[in-house]
Amino acid sequence: MISAATALPRSVRGCSLRAVSDRRWRVIDRRGVVIGHVRREQSAQGTRFHAERFELARARMRELGSFCRLDEAVECLAYLR
């Protein structure tokens, strides 16, 4: 069985993706700094990619946006540092 982690590219827009689970990836910039996570969700409307960042003060993941394409979610994380 092929997992969803192998179906996505390992690099997007200069950032590398590391699988955390079958629907969540850690996004790492060129310097090796974790800039957030991307979560994939299936719905009746199709696949959505959610850009998320850990919010230390509240100890939870905060969603920054929901996108149709993986590269858009990665761009969101890169630009909203």
Summary of the structure (lengths in Angstrom):
residues: 81
radius of gyration: 12.2
end to end distance: 36.3
largest distance: 39.2
contacts: 213
relative contact order: 0.20
helix: 16%
strand: 49%
